[in-house]
Amino acid sequence: MLCFFHLVSNHDEIVDDTGIEVRDLESAKAQALVAIEELRAEIGPEAGDWSGWRLEIVCPHGTLLHSMQLMETLH
């Protein structure tokens, strides 16, 4: 199953145009956690700047499959 991982806030969106193939939604959630951990390593102490942002897992039709708040996951 193809999933896209968008970073979304109330005012902005960083869209994943590529997506990745995963086995199921649980695999997509695991990949999302890996992506968030990589983001955390990149931004370091500036993690507070991501308050209000979430990572949304979306199918090719645009249906929201799962959403994770970045601040809750980053800490």
N, CA, C and O atoms as CSV, one atom per row, in Angstrom:
chain,resi,resn,atom,element,x,y,z
A,1,MET,N,N,0.846,-1.164,0.000
A,1,MET,CA,C,0.000,0.000,0.000
A,1,MET,C,C,0.895,1.232,0.000
A,1,MET,O,O,1.880,1.293,0.735
A,2,LEU,N,N,0.552,2.195,-0.815
A,2,LEU,CA,C,1.317,3.429,-0.932
A,2,LEU,C,C,0.790,4.447,0.076
A,2,LEU,O,O,-0.414,4.695,0.149
A,3,CYS,N,N,1.705,5.034,0.854
A,3,CYS,CA,C,1.331,6.047,1.845
A,3,CYS,C,C,2.196,7.280,1.655
A,3,CYS,O,O,3.363,7.193,1.273
A,4,PHE,N,N,1.598,8.426,1.930
A,4,PHE,CA,C,2.290,9.701,1.896
A,4,PHE,C,C,2.327,10.251,3.312
A,4,PHE,O,O,1.405,10.037,4.099
A,5,PHE,N,N,3.408,10.964,3.629
A,5,PHE,CA,C,3.618,11.470,4.980
A,5,PHE,C,C,3.748,12.992,4.911
A,5,PHE,O,O,4.816,13.514,4.592
A,6,HIS,N,N,2.661,13.697,5.209
A,6,HIS,CA,C,2.639,15.157,5.136
A,6,HIS,C,C,2.873,15.755,6.516
A,6,HIS,O,O,2.339,15.266,7.512
A,7,LEU,N,N,3.675,16.813,6.570
A,7,LEU,CA,C,3.830,17.600,7.794
A,7,LEU,C,C,2.836,18.752,7.696
A,7,LEU,O,O,2.864,19.525,6.738
A,8,VAL,N,N,1.957,18.863,8.694
A,8,VAL,CA,C,0.838,19.799,8.609
A,8,VAL,C,C,0.702,20.582,9.913
A,8,VAL,O,O,0.832,20.027,11.004
A,9,SER,N,N,0.438,21.879,9.778
A,9,SER,CA,C,0.066,22.715,10.915
A,9,SER,C,C,-1.241,23.411,10.542
A,9,SER,O,O,-1.795,23.164,9.471
A,10,ASN,N,N,-1.729,24.273,11.418
A,10,ASN,CA,C,-2.956,25.004,11.105
A,10,ASN,C,C,-2.739,26.036,10.008
A,10,ASN,O,O,-3.697,26.519,9.405
A,11,HIS,N,N,-1.455,26.380,9.744
A,11,HIS,CA,C,-1.168,27.448,8.797
A,11,HIS,C,C,-0.284,27.046,7.626
A,11,HIS,O,O,-0.089,27.834,6.701
A,12,ASP,N,N,0.244,25.853,7.654
A,12,ASP,CA,C,1.203,25.467,6.619
A,12,ASP,C,C,1.162,23.964,6.402
A,12,ASP,O,O,0.618,23.218,7.215
A,13,GLU,N,N,1.746,23.536,5.292
A,13,GLU,CA,C,1.796,22.113,4.977
A,13,GLU,C,C,3.046,21.825,4.155
A,13,GLU,O,O,3.350,22.538,3.199
A,14,ILE,N,N,3.758,20.786,4.531
A,14,ILE,CA,C,4.895,20.299,3.763
A,14,ILE,C,C,4.465,18.939,3.221
A,14,ILE,O,O,4.351,17.961,3.961
A,15,VAL,N,N,4.231,18.903,1.916
A,15,VAL,CA,C,3.609,17.741,1.281
A,15,VAL,C,C,4.666,16.753,0.801
A,15,VAL,O,O,5.671,17.133,0.200
A,16,ASP,N,N,4.419,15.492,1.078
A,16,ASP,CA,C,5.229,14.382,0.574
A,16,ASP,C,C,4.656,13.992,-0.781
A,16,ASP,O,O,3.567,13.423,-0.856
A,17,ASP,N,N,5.388,14.295,-1.857
A,17,ASP,CA,C,4.914,13.970,-3.209
A,17,ASP,C,C,5.348,12.580,-3.659
A,17,ASP,O,O,4.875,12.081,-4.680
A,18,THR,N,N,6.248,11.950,-2.901
A,18,THR,CA,C,6.809,10.671,-3.315
A,18,THR,C,C,6.089,9.495,-2.681
A,18,THR,O,O,5.675,8.568,-3.376
A,19,GLY,N,N,5.936,9.530,-1.357
A,19,GLY,CA,C,5.322,8.417,-0.637
A,19,GLY,C,C,6.232,7.207,-0.594
A,19,GLY,O,O,7.291,7.178,-1.221
A,20,ILE,N,N,5.796,6.204,0.163
A,20,ILE,CA,C,6.524,4.934,0.215
A,20,ILE,C,C,5.527,3.788,0.255
A,20,ILE,O,O,4.393,3.942,0.708
A,21,GLU,N,N,5.964,2.662,-0.220
A,21,GLU,CA,C,5.165,1.440,-0.156
A,21,GLU,C,C,5.370,0.801,1.209
A,21,GLU,O,O,6.503,0.619,1.653
A,22,VAL,N,N,4.283,0.465,1.864
A,22,VAL,CA,C,4.335,-0.227,3.147
A,22,VAL,C,C,3.398,-1.426,3.092
A,22,VAL,O,O,2.519,-1.509,2.234
A,23,ARG,N,N,3.599,-2.338,4.011
A,23,ARG,CA,C,2.795,-3.562,4.055
A,23,ARG,C,C,1.362,-3.275,4.515
A,23,ARG,O,O,0.398,-3.800,3.957
A,24,ASP,N,N,1.244,-2.416,5.565
A,24,ASP,CA,C,-0.070,-2.118,6.144
A,24,ASP,C,C,0.027,-0.836,6.951
A,24,ASP,O,O,1.090,-0.216,6.994
A,25,LEU,N,N,-1.060,-0.427,7.590
A,25,LEU,CA,C,-1.064,0.814,8.356
A,25,LEU,C,C,-0.078,0.771,9.518
A,25,LEU,O,O,0.554,1.782,9.824
A,26,GLU,N,N,0.063,-0.363,10.160
A,26,GLU,CA,C,1.019,-0.474,11.266
A,26,GLU,C,C,2.447,-0.236,10.780
A,26,GLU,O,O,3.241,0.400,11.473
A,27,SER,N,N,2.773,-0.739,9.600
A,27,SER,CA,C,4.094,-0.481,9.014
A,27,SER,C,C,4.257,0.994,8.686
A,27,SER,O,O,5.339,1.554,8.861
A,28,ALA,N,N,3.196,1.625,8.212
A,28,ALA,CA,C,3.236,3.059,7.917
A,28,ALA,C,C,3.485,3.861,9.192
A,28,ALA,O,O,4.262,4.816,9.183
A,29,LYS,N,N,2.829,3.476,10.287
A,29,LYS,CA,C,3.035,4.160,11.567
A,29,LYS,C,C,4.485,3.996,12.029
A,29,LYS,O,O,5.088,4.942,12.535
A,30,ALA,N,N,5.035,2.812,11.857
A,30,ALA,CA,C,6.428,2.571,12.243
A,30,ALA,C,C,7.369,3.437,11.403
A,30,ALA,O,O,8.325,4.004,11.932
A,31,GLN,N,N,7.103,3.540,10.104
A,31,GLN,CA,C,7.917,4.393,9.237
A,31,GLN,C,C,7.780,5.861,9.631
A,31,GLN,O,O,8.750,6.616,9.566
A,32,ALA,N,N,6.580,6.265,10.037
A,32,ALA,CA,C,6.357,7.645,10.487
A,32,ALA,C,C,7.196,7.936,11.721
A,32,ALA,O,O,7.786,9.011,11.830
A,33,LEU,N,N,7.257,6.996,12.645
A,33,LEU,CA,C,8.070,7.191,13.848
A,33,LEU,C,C,9.548,7.318,13.503
A,33,LEU,O,O,10.263,8.113,14.114
A,34,VAL,N,N,10.008,6.541,12.533
A,34,VAL,CA,C,11.398,6.642,12.074
A,34,VAL,C,C,11.634,8.031,11.482
A,34,VAL,O,O,12.645,8.668,11.777
A,35,ALA,N,N,10.710,8.500,10.653
A,35,ALA,CA,C,10.845,9.818,10.031
A,35,ALA,C,C,10.866,10.919,11.086
A,35,ALA,O,O,11.645,11.866,10.980
A,36,ILE,N,N,10.019,10.798,12.093
A,36,ILE,CA,C,9.975,11.795,13.164
A,36,ILE,C,C,11.276,11.770,13.956
A,36,ILE,O,O,11.788,12.824,14.331
A,37,GLU,N,N,11.811,10.595,14.213
A,37,GLU,CA,C,13.085,10.485,14.933
A,37,GLU,C,C,14.213,11.128,14.125
A,37,GLU,O,O,15.081,11.790,14.694
A,38,GLU,N,N,14.208,10.938,12.808
A,38,GLU,CA,C,15.212,11.571,11.952
A,38,GLU,C,C,15.054,13.090,11.986
A,38,GLU,O,O,16.045,13.820,12.032
A,39,LEU,N,N,13.825,13.556,11.963
A,39,LEU,CA,C,13.558,14.990,12.047
A,39,LEU,C,C,14.061,15.543,13.373
A,39,LEU,O,O,14.670,16.612,13.416
A,40,ARG,N,N,13.810,14.823,14.435
A,40,ARG,CA,C,14.269,15.225,15.771
A,40,ARG,C,C,15.790,15.345,15.812
A,40,ARG,O,O,16.327,16.290,16.390
A,41,ALA,N,N,16.480,14.390,15.200
A,41,ALA,CA,C,17.940,14.435,15.169
A,41,ALA,C,C,18.435,15.640,14.372
A,41,ALA,O,O,19.452,16.241,14.718
A,42,GLU,N,N,17.718,15.990,13.308
A,42,GLU,CA,C,18.104,17.123,12.470
A,42,GLU,C,C,17.896,18.459,13.170
A,42,GLU,O,O,18.760,19.333,13.108
A,43,ILE,N,N,16.751,18.623,13.837
A,43,ILE,CA,C,16.423,19.940,14.386
A,43,ILE,C,C,16.916,20.150,15.805
A,43,ILE,O,O,17.017,21.291,16.257
A,44,GLY,N,N,17.224,19.076,16.516
A,44,GLY,CA,C,17.792,19.173,17.851
A,44,GLY,C,C,17.001,20.072,18.790
A,44,GLY,O,O,15.793,19.895,18.947
A,45,PRO,N,N,17.669,21.036,19.417
A,45,PRO,CA,C,17.031,21.879,20.436
A,45,PRO,C,C,15.899,22.756,19.891
A,45,PRO,O,O,15.091,23.266,20.667
A,46,GLU,N,N,15.831,22.932,18.603
A,46,GLU,CA,C,14.778,23.761,18.024
A,46,GLU,C,C,13.456,23.017,17.893
A,46,GLU,O,O,12.557,23.487,17.196
A,47,ALA,N,N,13.318,21.874,18.543
A,47,ALA,CA,C,12.099,21.062,18.440
A,47,ALA,C,C,10.857,21.854,18.828
A,47,ALA,O,O,9.767,21.577,18.326
A,48,GLY,N,N,11.005,22.837,19.716
A,48,GLY,CA,C,9.866,23.656,20.113
A,48,GLY,C,C,9.247,24.405,18.951
A,48,GLY,O,O,8.072,24.770,19.002
A,49,ASP,N,N,10.027,24.640,17.898
A,49,ASP,CA,C,9.515,25.325,16.717
A,49,ASP,C,C,8.463,24.490,15.987
A,49,ASP,O,O,7.762,25.016,15.123
A,50,TRP,N,N,8.340,23.227,16.306
A,50,TRP,CA,C,7.393,22.341,15.636
A,50,TRP,C,C,6.097,22.181,16.446
A,50,TRP,O,O,5.273,21.321,16.137
A,51,SER,N,N,5.924,22.997,17.465
A,51,SER,CA,C,4.687,22.958,18.242
A,51,SER,C,C,3.509,23.248,17.318
A,51,SER,O,O,3.549,24.193,16.529
A,52,GLY,N,N,2.471,22.442,17.416
A,52,GLY,CA,C,1.296,22.614,16.562
A,52,GLY,C,C,1.364,21.859,15.245
A,52,GLY,O,O,0.397,21.858,14.483
A,53,TRP,N,N,2.488,21.219,14.967
A,53,TRP,CA,C,2.637,20.451,13.732
A,53,TRP,C,C,2.274,18.992,13.988
A,53,TRP,O,O,2.413,18.489,15.102
A,54,ARG,N,N,1.813,18.335,12.951
A,54,ARG,CA,C,1.515,16.908,13.023
A,54,ARG,C,C,1.974,16.231,11.730
A,54,ARG,O,O,2.090,16.867,10.683
A,55,LEU,N,N,2.228,14.950,11.831
A,55,LEU,CA,C,2.558,14.145,10.664
A,55,LEU,C,C,1.315,13.349,10.305
A,55,LEU,O,O,0.801,12.583,11.120
A,56,GLU,N,N,0.835,13.534,9.081
A,56,GLU,CA,C,-0.362,12.835,8.632
A,56,GLU,C,C,0.008,11.771,7.613
A,56,GLU,O,O,0.716,12.041,6.643
A,57,ILE,N,N,-0.475,10.568,7.841
A,57,ILE,CA,C,-0.310,9.468,6.899
A,57,ILE,C,C,-1.565,9.450,6.027
A,57,ILE,O,O,-2.686,9.345,6.526
A,58,VAL,N,N,-1.351,9.555,4.720
A,58,VAL,CA,C,-2.451,9.721,3.774
A,58,VAL,C,C,-2.322,8.690,2.656
A,58,VAL,O,O,-1.212,8.375,2.225
A,59,CYS,N,N,-3.451,8.163,2.185
A,59,CYS,CA,C,-3.441,7.237,1.055
A,59,CYS,C,C,-3.386,8.033,-0.256
A,59,CYS,O,O,-3.552,9.252,-0.231
A,60,PRO,N,N,-3.159,7.375,-1.394
A,60,PRO,CA,C,-3.072,8.078,-2.675
A,60,PRO,C,C,-4.329,8.875,-3.032
A,60,PRO,O,O,-4.255,9.809,-3.831
A,61,HIS,N,N,-5.471,8.524,-2.459
A,61,HIS,CA,C,-6.717,9.240,-2.745
A,61,HIS,C,C,-6.902,10.453,-1.848
A,61,HIS,O,O,-7.884,11.184,-1.979
A,62,GLY,N,N,-5.946,10.670,-0.922
A,62,GLY,CA,C,-6.008,11.809,-0.025
A,62,GLY,C,C,-6.716,11.543,1.288
A,62,GLY,O,O,-6.891,12.457,2.094
A,63,THR,N,N,-7.125,10.310,1.511
A,63,THR,CA,C,-7.802,9.951,2.757
A,63,THR,C,C,-6.799,9.881,3.902
A,63,THR,O,O,-5.771,9.213,3.793
A,64,LEU,N,N,-7.100,10.572,4.999
A,64,LEU,CA,C,-6.250,10.543,6.180
A,64,LEU,C,C,-6.375,9.179,6.848
A,64,LEU,O,O,-7.474,8.751,7.201
A,65,LEU,N,N,-5.239,8.497,7.020
A,65,LEU,CA,C,-5.220,7.175,7.637
A,65,LEU,C,C,-4.831,7.246,9.108
A,65,LEU,O,O,-5.306,6.463,9.930
A,66,HIS,N,N,-3.943,8.216,9.429
A,66,HIS,CA,C,-3.466,8.355,10.808
A,66,HIS,C,C,-2.773,9.704,10.947
A,66,HIS,O,O,-2.202,10.217,9.985
A,67,SER,N,N,-2.826,10.274,12.142
A,67,SER,CA,C,-2.182,11.551,12.405
A,67,SER,C,C,-1.432,11.470,13.737
A,67,SER,O,O,-1.933,10.899,14.706
A,68,MET,N,N,-0.214,12.055,13.776
A,68,MET,CA,C,0.596,12.073,14.997
A,68,MET,C,C,1.043,13.506,15.265
A,68,MET,O,O,1.581,14.165,14.375
A,69,GLN,N,N,0.825,13.990,16.482
A,69,GLN,CA,C,1.337,15.305,16.872
A,69,GLN,C,C,2.848,15.216,17.004
A,69,GLN,O,O,3.348,14.325,17.691
A,70,LEU,N,N,3.582,16.106,16.370
A,70,LEU,CA,C,5.046,16.036,16.411
A,70,LEU,C,C,5.581,16.275,17.813
A,70,LEU,O,O,6.480,15.555,18.245
A,71,MET,N,N,5.071,17.245,18.530
A,71,MET,CA,C,5.627,17.551,19.850
A,71,MET,C,C,5.462,16.381,20.813
A,71,MET,O,O,6.373,16.098,21.592
A,72,GLU,N,N,4.331,15.702,20.779
A,72,GLU,CA,C,4.124,14.555,21.650
A,72,GLU,C,C,5.067,13.427,21.304
A,72,GLU,O,O,5.502,12.683,22.183
A,73,THR,N,N,5.388,13.294,20.022
A,73,THR,CA,C,6.244,12.205,19.563
A,73,THR,C,C,7.719,12.565,19.683
A,73,THR,O,O,8.556,11.686,19.886
A,74,LEU,N,N,8.048,13.861,19.557
A,74,LEU,CA,C,9.452,14.277,19.595
A,74,LEU,C,C,10.036,14.188,20.992
A,74,LEU,O,O,11.248,14.031,21.136
A,75,HIS,N,N,9.209,14.282,22.026
A,75,HIS,CA,C,9.731,14.305,23.404
A,75,HIS,C,C,9.591,12.988,24.085
A,75,HIS,O,O,9.982,12.848,25.244
